Amino acid sequence: MGAEKPEMSIFVVVDDKNVPLYRVMWISSLPHFCGEEDCSREGQYEVRLEQGESVWASLAQRDEVLAAMEKWQGGMGQPDEEWEE
């Protein structure tokens, strides 16, 4: 019996929500800062979803989403990889 490769999930947990990776449009590189006294999102990272929705991630969650997106899309490939014609 060979070792089975763990299957990848199409979901990632952000802000206690299971978000499908295919809904992610972009991920903020910088933490939110608006300067409003009553803002509850300062220091968190916006993960923008389809249809103008957003979820808010901690730094660790943001990094997990980025890693999951890279893995899901197959990464950048080898730098010297040639396309076959």
VMD Tcl script that draws the C-alpha trace (Angstrom):
set ca {
  {0.00 0.00 0.00}
  {1.47 3.33 -1.07}
  {1.10 6.54 0.82}
  {-1.88 8.46 -0.45}
  {-1.45 12.08 -1.36}
  {-3.62 14.32 0.84}
  {-6.38 15.93 -1.16}
  {-6.55 19.67 -1.31}
  {-9.66 21.45 -0.16}
  {-11.19 24.19 -2.27}
  {-12.12 25.93 0.99}
  {-10.02 28.09 3.29}
  {-11.11 29.37 6.70}
  {-11.14 33.16 7.04}
  {-12.82 34.96 9.94}
  {-14.58 31.73 11.01}
  {-16.02 31.25 7.50}
  {-15.27 28.50 4.99}
  {-14.55 30.48 1.83}
  {-14.32 28.75 -1.57}
  {-10.98 29.67 -3.16}
  {-12.61 30.33 -6.51}
  {-14.55 33.26 -4.98}
  {-11.38 35.16 -3.95}
  {-10.71 38.17 -6.21}
  {-7.75 39.70 -4.36}
  {-5.98 39.75 -1.00}
  {-4.66 42.90 0.66}
  {-0.90 43.17 1.14}
  {-1.24 45.80 3.85}
  {-3.36 45.81 6.98}
  {-6.46 48.01 7.00}
  {-6.12 51.48 8.46}
  {-8.84 54.10 8.12}
  {-8.31 56.18 11.26}
  {-11.95 55.98 12.38}
  {-12.27 55.69 16.15}
  {-14.93 52.98 16.00}
  {-13.30 50.88 13.24}
  {-13.14 47.21 14.22}
  {-11.06 46.13 11.19}
  {-7.82 48.03 11.72}
  {-4.83 45.74 11.53}
  {-6.75 43.08 9.60}
  {-6.28 42.15 5.95}
  {-9.14 42.37 3.47}
  {-9.88 39.32 1.35}
  {-12.13 40.56 -1.45}
  {-14.67 38.12 -2.80}
  {-16.94 38.13 -5.81}
  {-19.92 40.50 -5.87}
  {-18.19 43.15 -3.72}
  {-18.15 41.04 -0.57}
  {-15.17 40.95 1.78}
  {-13.96 38.90 4.70}
  {-11.26 40.05 7.10}
  {-8.21 37.98 7.93}
  {-5.46 38.02 10.51}
  {-1.89 38.00 9.19}
  {-1.72 34.21 9.67}
  {-5.04 33.70 7.87}
  {-3.94 35.98 5.02}
  {-0.78 33.92 4.58}
  {-2.83 30.69 4.63}
  {-5.14 32.04 1.90}
  {-2.17 33.05 -0.25}
  {-0.54 29.63 0.19}
  {-3.82 27.84 -0.60}
  {-4.31 29.97 -3.74}
  {-0.76 29.19 -4.92}
  {-1.26 25.47 -4.31}
  {-4.71 25.46 -5.94}
  {-3.44 27.24 -9.07}
  {-0.31 25.11 -9.31}
  {2.20 27.78 -8.35}
  {4.42 29.71 -10.71}
  {6.15 26.68 -12.20}
  {9.85 26.38 -12.84}
  {11.57 29.64 -13.87}
  {13.19 28.03 -16.92}
  {10.17 25.96 -17.87}
  {9.48 26.07 -21.61}
  {6.07 25.91 -23.23}
  {5.58 23.07 -25.66}
  {4.26 24.04 -29.05}
}
mol new
graphics top color blue
foreach p $ca { graphics top sphere $p radius 0.5 }
foreach p [lrange $ca 0 end-1] q [lrange $ca 1 end] { graphics top cylinder $p $q radius 0.2 }
display resetview
